[in-house]
Amino acid sequence: MSGARSYFTELTSGSRHRFDIAMNSVESYIDFFACQDMDSLPEWERPLFELIRQGQYDEAITRYESQNLLKKYVNHKVDYASLERYIMLLELSCTRHNAMLGLEMLQTVAEFDSIELRPMISLTNIGMELRQFGVVDEYLATFQNQPRVSDRDRAAAMGLRAKMLLRRNRPNEALGYARHSVAIYDSLAKAKNDPDYEPLYRARTHYTLARVYFRMDDRALCSENARKTRKFFEYAASDDEKETSIERIRTLYSMAPLVADVRDFFLADTLYNDVDSLGQWLFAGNSSQRSLLQFNSLRLRGLCAFRVGKIDEARSYLDEAAAVLATMEETSPGQLLMHKQDLNFNLASLYYAEGNYEKALETNMKVLSLVEKDNLQDAHRHALAMSSCYKYIGNCLWALGYAKYLDGNKRKCKTVIKYYQDAADSYANALHFNSRDNEAIAKYNLSDLIVSGMEKPMAMPANF
């Protein structure tokens, strides 16, 4: 990590923003080198590895080039591990020319060793980063159709293909491959009477499934596969802690906010606790990642407290999360829209639970403004977010209308009706973005009946 910081500080000419982007983009390659066993390196490669540790990537690449590793590998004169380290160094150097050169080497390896899984994993990950999806799909299809490929490796290839298809925004196709992969693994585990069979590959596939179901808005199955991901990573860690620990932490860390979005707050909090206990050291070299971990952990703890009725405790956690987010905004202005949306929505829910409907309305309006500015979500999720914003604004207006009705000794005045009319308009806006939201439909119909005089003003029905 220290060497990478030195290299990218010079490469990005002191730009903090470019430096952070570069460091975040090469995390997996830094992880790769961090996990290498120095004792397993051949004698000639150890000085090169030392150059990598010091951040002298260009010099290390020049020395690797002089070895002509690809030719030696094809002639069985060098292990794949050395060639793989060279390819990963090319990716770590963060130039497109080097990255494409690494991908071309992996294509040659895949054609030479057509039934070896390890190069296919690297080819898939690097190809996706370079957006060479057609290349990746072609090689994965060829690999999984090889008659000499084992069922275990075929299942792994299907999992990789699902991951790639999800990245291409094709969740339905990704679902088919991921489910097929899981079915093969489960069948092999049953045949071998080993429920913990191939835990690392199964963890990866279930993580892909969790993300697919998240995209499809299937909360239950997203949560179920997240739990299986966590379980299989635990099994994998007991087999080989060094090889899996960093991938395990990073996966749990990225999975926690996804699980929170499907409202499994207790699982999300568990995942953040796992990350805390497994090693915050992973983020020690990246202040933005460390702050983001702290923010998400505090926010999720606040949500859990809120869900079990501990309002004061929830307030304390959310206030702490807000303070962390304010500090993050100073170093990354304009980059935290999604996190601001999440936190303000949580605060709005807290105000609503406390009966502070004015403040809840104000905060929900702020969330709406943030969602409108957010152009990073795909169209479907953006529409759902807009629909939710208008629905919760409608709830606040409804609650304010009923509060005014009670304050006026249950007199149906213009002010009261105006609140219910505005609530109905908000529910109509919600339905504009998501016409199948049954909750918004029911609330719109009832608020419209109140405005038209067919029903008297009332509190929000409990079953709503």
Helices and strands as residue ranges (DSSP letters): H 2-11, H 16-25, H 27-34, G 38-40, G 43-45, H 46-53, H 57-67, H 69-74, H 80-92, H 96-112, H 117-129, H 133-144, H 151-167, H 171-191, H 199-215, H 219-239, H 241-261, H 265-279, G 280-283, H 287-307, H 311-331, H 337-353, H 357-373, H 379-407, H 414-433, H 438-451
